[in-house]
Amino acid sequence: MANISVNLLRMLLKNPVMPAAGPPIRNGEAAHRAKEGGAGAIVTKTVSVEAAKVPKPNMAQVKGGFINTELWSELPLEKWIEKEYPKVVETGLPVIIGVGYTAEEIREVIPRIEKFADCFELSTHYLGSDPTPMINSIKAAKESTNLPVMVKLSPQIDIPTFSKEAEKAGADGIVLINSFGPTLDIDLETGRALLGSKNGYGWLSGQAIFPLALKSVFEAVKSVNIPVIGVGGISTAKEAIKMIMAGAQAVQVCTAAILNGPQIYGKISKGIEEFLDSHGYNSLDEIRGIAQQNIIDHPRYELVIPKVDDEKCTECGLCLKSCVYDAIHLVKSLHSVRIDEDKCEGCGLCVSRCNFNALTI
């Protein structure tokens, strides 16, 4: 069996899958459910000096994703210290504590909760173009603890610039991305916004943001020499593996855990292990960052016609329906498809739509 353990900032994780700071780890009891579900570490919901006042309703599933008005923890810091953090520590897993937001708040909070943590994750939600608040938060955290400090970044920033500035400021790792927004969805029957925030605006997460998250991780890994944790739209082993191929040291899961329960952590980690075994890999190190080695420096313009594997084709017809060039046709006698090379433009859509790997480029 392949080794899927991860050494992350002096923490040994039995697998690279952990919760993201959010509702799935809203308290100590939820942390135990995450452990039972197979998480490799615990990341707690972000705390600050004051408890958050969260609009209601604050979560909704939308087509292709999930929107929310979630903030930091609704529980008072005192309750975390007296009851929740001790319960989290009882899981026996590495504990990464989410902390926010300003430098002043971080200086006040970290000394009070340091004894429960193996690492801290700073939330720097929805920064603009100026990295100064992030830099100040990192410096405040590093002055307040000798434990590793990671910083979580949002997609609405210049990822390479902020990643480099975070590293320069002393961050030990980078986590990205946060949810994207603001966004809006409306109830078709009532005409009202799905969420209870001002204007009904919320933040998008789930599968819809995975390509954005993957690109952000890819950029951050290229930019810094500290560990990068991938989060955003991971719901299966496939997305987790892609994150690691982009260079992520480990991954975090939030929306999929909300929608499918804490067993998702173990399901993803098992899928990663099965992928490594089936492809002849012995450890995550053998796939980590391989996408960085295949960087395309210049656009490719040569036409490449997809190849068809007749044994894998199921005649489902997805490729035919979506070929806008009318270049694919079904050959019933072969129980497979053929591609007209005179019509094919090499767009690659058919390859991405095939669920059976019958088409390849």
N, C-alpha and C positions, 0 to 999 in steps of 0.2 A: 504494500500500500504506500502511496506517495505521502511524503511528509508535508502537511499543510500548516504546521506551526509557524509562528511569526515572532521575531524578536523586534519589539518596538519600544524604543526609548527606555531601555532597561526593564521592560515588561515582557514576559513570555506569554504569548497567546496560543492556545491550543489550535486555534484556527483564525483566519483573518476577518471573520464576520462579527460585527458588533452593532448594537443599536446606535442610532444617531440621537443626539440630544433632542428630546421631544416627548410627546405623550406616551410612547411605549415604555418610557422609564420615568413615569410621573411620581413614583414613590418607591420605597424599599420593597414592598410586595411585588411590584412590577419587575424589579430587578431580579428577583428570584424566579419569576416566570420566564424571563429572558434566559437565565442560566439553564433552566429545565428545557427550554426550546433550542439550546445549542449554541448560545452566544460565546464568543471567545474572550470577550471583555465586556464591562459595563460602562456605558457613557450616560451620565445622569442628565436629567432635564436641567437646563441652565437656571441658576439662581442669581439673584442680585440683592441689594440692600432691602428693597421692598418687594412684597409679593405682587405678581402681575394681576391686573384687572382685565380679564379676557372677554371680548364681546361674545354674545350668544345670538344665534348659533355660530359656531366657529370652525366647522369642518364640513366639507361636502365632496363627494366623488363626482367628477365630471368626465366626459368622454376622453379617454387617453391620459387622464391624470387625476389630480386631487387639488383642491384649493382650501386654504385655511387662513384664519386670523389669529392663529396661535402666537403667544408671546413666550416669555420665560415662565418659570414655575409660579402657579397660583398659590403654592404653599409658602407660609412665612419661613424665613431663613432659620428661625429658632426651632421650628418643627423639624426641618431637615437635620439640624445639629442634634437635637434631642432624640429623635426617633428614626428618621428615614436613612440617614447616612450609616448609622451603626448596623441597620438591617442590610443595607447594600454591601457593606464590608463582609457580612456573614456569608455572602455567596462564595467567597474564596477566589473570585476572579479579579483580575486587575481592574482598578476603579479609576476612571477618567471623569473628573467632575467639571461640568459646564458652569462657567462663571461669566457674568457680564456686568456693566457694559462700559462705563467710563473708567478712566484711570483711577479716579477717586473711589469709585464703588469697588473696583477690583482690589485696591489697597486695603479697603475695610473688610472685605469678605474673605479673601484667601487665608489670612492668619487664623481666622475662626474655624475654618474647615480643613486646613492642611492635613491634620492627623488622619483624616479619612481617605485621603487621595494617594494615588500612585502617580498621577499626572493631572494637569489642568488643560481644559479646552476653553479658550476665550471666544465669546461670540462678538462679532463686529458687524452686526446686521446692516445690510443695505447702505454701504459706504458710498460716498460720491467719488470725486476724482482726487481728493486730498488724503494721502495715507497717514497724515499726522495723528488723528485720533487713534488709529490702529497702532501706530508706533508707540504712542504714549501708554496705551493699554498693555502692550507687551512689556515695556520697560517697567511699568508699575508691578506687573505680575512677577517678573524676574527679580525685582528688588524685594518682593514679599515672600519668596519661596526658593528653595534649592531643587524642588521637583521639576521635571520637564514641563514645558509650557507649549501647547499647540495653539494655533489661531485659526478660526474658521472664517472663510471668506465667502462673499456673495458673488454671483455671476455678473452683476452690473458694475464691474470695475475692470481696469486693465490688469489682467491676471499676472503677466510677467512682472510688471512694475511693483504691484503690491506684494507679490511673493518674494521678490528680491529685498524689498524694504522690510518685510517681516523677518527675513533671515538676518539682515543687517542689525535689526533691533534686538536680536537675541532669541527669536522663536526657535524652538527645537523641532517643530513640525508644522505642517499646514494641512488643514482639513477644508475640502471644498467639493460641492458648493452648497450654499444655503438655497432656499426656495427662491423662485423668480417672480417678479411682479412690480407693481400691483396688477391684478387681473380681476375679471368680473364674470359672473354667470348669473342667469336669471331663471326663476321658476316659470315654466311655460304656462301653467294654469293660473297663477296669481299675478304674474308680471312683477313680482318682487325679487329683489336680490336674494341669493341663497344664503348669504352670510349677514351677520348682524353688525358689521363694522360700519364706519362712516362711508356712505356711498355704496356699501356692500362689497367694497374692494377686499381682495385676499391675495394670497401668495401661492403660486403654482409649484407643485411638487409631483412626484410619481413618474411614471414611464415617459411622459411627455418631455421631461427635461433631461433625460439620460444623455442624448447626444451633446447637449450643452455642457453637462457635467463632465463627460468623457473628454471633450475638447479642452475644458478648463484644467483637468488633471494632467493631460498631456502637456499643456503649456507650462504648468507649474513645475512639473518634473524636469522639463528642459531648462528651467530658469534657476533652480536652487539645488543645493547639495544636502538638504535635510529631508526627512521622510514626508511623503505626501499621502494623505488618506482620502480615498474617493468616496463621495456620497452624492446621491441624486438619481432617482429613478431605478435603483437596483432592486429587482424583484425575483431574479433567478440567478443561478450559477453563471449563466451565459454573460450577463452584464457584469457580474463581479470579476469574472475572468478577463473580460475586456479592460476593466479598470486596472487590473494588475498588469496586463500586457502593455498598458499605457504608462506603467511605472509606479502605480500605487503600491504602497507597502501593505495596506489593509483597506477594508471597506466598511462603510456604515449603512444601515438600513433603517428607514423610518416609515414611509408611507405603506410599504408592503407589509410591515409588521402591524400597522393599524388595521389594514384591510384583511389580512390573513392570519393574524395571531402570531405569538412569539415563536412558534415552531418553524417559522420561516428561516430563522438564523441557521438552525441545524440542517434544514433542507438545502439551503444555498451552499453551506460548507461541504455537505455530502456530495453535492453536484460538482463542486470544484475538485474534490478528491477523485471522483469517478472520471472526470475529464482528464486529469493528469495521468491516471492509470491507463486509460484507453489510448492516450497519445504517447505513452512511453516516457513521460516525465517523472522524475523522482521527487521534485520539490517545487515550490512556488518560485524559487530563485531562477529556475530554468525558463520560466515564461515572463518573469517580471521585466518590463521595459522593452520587450522585443519589438513593440510597435515603434519605439524610438529609433531602433536600428533600421527600420524600413521607411524612414521619412522620405517623402517625395519633395525634392527641392524645387522642381519645376513642373508645371502642368503637363499632363500627357495628352497628346492629340491623335496618336495613331489609333486606328480602328481595330478593336479586338472583338471577334465574334465569340459569343459564349459557346461552350462545349456542352453537349447533351449526353448524359449517362442513361441509356435506355433502360437499364435494370432498375434504376431508382425512380424513373418517371411513373407517376400513378394516373396520368391522364386527367388530373384535377381541373385543368383549364385556366388556372390563375394567370399564367404567363400569357396565354392567348388574349384574355380579356383586357389586360393592361398594356399590351403592345400597341402604342399609338402609331407605329410605323407599319403595322400589319405584316410583320416579318416572320411571325411564328404560326405554324399550322400543325394540326394533329394528323398523324399518319396512323390510321386505325389498324392497318395490317402489322405495324411495328409496335403498337400499344405505347407510342411515344410521340414526341414532337420533333419537328425539324425547323431549322432557322434559315430563312432566305437571305443569303449573304449580300444580295444586291439591294435588299431593302433595309437590312439591319443597320442601325446607326451606333451600335455599341453603347447604348445608354446605361445598361446594366440593371435596369429595373427588374427584369424577369429573374435575374439571379437572386436579388434581395427578396423577391416575393416567393420563391420556391421553398416550400417547407420540407423538402425531401433531399436537398442537395443534388438534385438531378441536373442543375445548370451551374456551371462554373466559368469564371474568367481567369 
